[in-house]
Amino acid sequence: MRRLIRTVEQAAIGAALPLLRRLDPERAHGLGLVGLQCLRPLWPRPAPRRALALDCAGLHFEHPLGLAAGFDKNADYLDALGALGFSHVEIGTVTPRPQPGNLRPRMFRLSAERALVNRMGFNNKGAEYVASRLERRAYQGIVGISIGKNADTPIERAGDDYLAVFRRLFSYADYFAVNVSSPNTARLRELQDRSALERVVGPLVEARTEFVRRGSRRVPIFVKIAPDLDAEALDRLADQIPALAVDGVIATNTSNRLQPFDAALPPGITGGLSGAPLHAKSIAAITRLRARLPRDFPIVGVGGIFDARSALATLAAGANLIQVYTGFAYRGPILVEEILDALERREGDGGG
């Protein structure tokens, strides 16, 4: 019966995806999430993949595969997405106050390249709303929360925004992702510089220490970086990040280098490129970081994972965990099962 339900579910989603691709990408994304939420009660959660379980950053993951931030910004669809079998779902990016983001259209599909370009601008309903959603969550997997600053907060005061969201959502997070690498908030990537990153992360670490002193559990902190950093900048980050007392790095965010794909976009459009063209950049960044970081320092690999082969390549480059976004938007839940099946086969072959 379980197999039959899953087969019917996959057939329904498979039939819906070509129709959704005819719509504006942001509208298709919203309708797809509503559809998933409606279908969720009809299917059982996939059986655990016990052979794939792992511990990372002090957390226990059912397997390495999760959903990246940006897919569910406000935790409105957390239970539905979690039911598809992800070991972890990263929500957000969440800012202290609600904000509408950039004007539409702000998401563009590059079908031939299996890519998306977005200039969303941290559109979200704010930390208070997200807290109200997380209070009612049924999903039992790992929940990460990506945090950022409001667009109208001066860059010099960005740390105040990160700290405000961190404090408000601390009791709901299994880990935090400090997003200092989105290309769609003005000057945000300046926060990857050494002194600026210290001003953002330092207060978060101090606040965590105080929460733990008062009896709370220790919540890991990850820093999410851009794929457009050169080798020297990656080396500096690799040397700096462990000293900041954070627990891991997420590599990578979207790329603001749109050539040669900008010809397929409306004139003057800027934003972040995600999808298959990003895979090589993500792999290069992960490889460089793994060579420089302590051997046991966690890396979450994101970028261009469209199939089992690219998922395995990201892990082979040195990632401990992996996340999908654009590949999942294009291929749906079948991508999750394909990757997990490949990981199980690899374990059966002795991990080679």
Stockholm file with secondary structure:
# STOCKHOLM 1.0

chainA/1-352         MRRLIRTVEQAAIGAALPLLRRLDPERAHGLGLVGLQCLRPLWPRPAPRRALALDCAGLHFEHPLGLAAGFDKNADYLDALGALGFSHVEIGTVTPRPQPGNLRPRMFRLSAERALVNRMGFNNKGAEYVASRLERRAYQGIVGISIGKNADTPIERAGDDYLAVFRRLFSYADYFAVNVSSPNTARLRELQDRSALERVVGPLVEARTEFVRRGSRRVPIFVKIAPDLDAEALDRLADQIPALAVDGVIATNTSNRLQPFDAALPPGITGGLSGAPLHAKSIAAITRLRARLPRDFPIVGVGGIFDARSALATLAAGANLIQVYTGFAYRGPILVEEILDALERREGDGGG
#=GR chainA/1-352 SS CHHHHHHHHHHHHHHHHHHHTTSCHHHHHHHHHHHHHHHGGGSCCCCCCGGGCEEETTEEESSSEEECTTSSTTSSSHHHHHTTTCSEEEEEEECSSCBCCSCSCCEEEEGGGTEEEECCCSCBCCHHHHHHHHTTCCCCSEEEEEECCCTTSCGGGHHHHHHHHHHHHGGGCSEEEEECCCTTSTTGGGGGSHHHHHHHHHHHHHHHHHHHHTTCCCCCEEEEECTTCCHHHHHHHHHHGGGGTCCEEEECCCBSCCTTGGGGSCTTCCCEEEEGGGHHHHHHHHHHHHHHSCTTCCEEEESCCCSHHHHHHHHHTTCSEEEESHHHHHHTTHHHHHHHHHHHHHHHTTCC
#=GC SS_cons         CHHHHHHHHHHHHHHHHHHHTTSCHHHHHHHHHHHHHHHGGGSCCCCCCGGGCEEETTEEESSSEEECTTSSTTSSSHHHHHTTTCSEEEEEEECSSCBCCSCSCCEEEEGGGTEEEECCCSCBCCHHHHHHHHTTCCCCSEEEEEECCCTTSCGGGHHHHHHHHHHHHGGGCSEEEEECCCTTSTTGGGGGSHHHHHHHHHHHHHHHHHHHHTTCCCCCEEEEECTTCCHHHHHHHHHHGGGGTCCEEEECCCBSCCTTGGGGSCTTCCCEEEEGGGHHHHHHHHHHHHHHSCTTCCEEEESCCCSHHHHHHHHHTTCSEEEESHHHHHHTTHHHHHHHHHHHHHHHTTCC
//
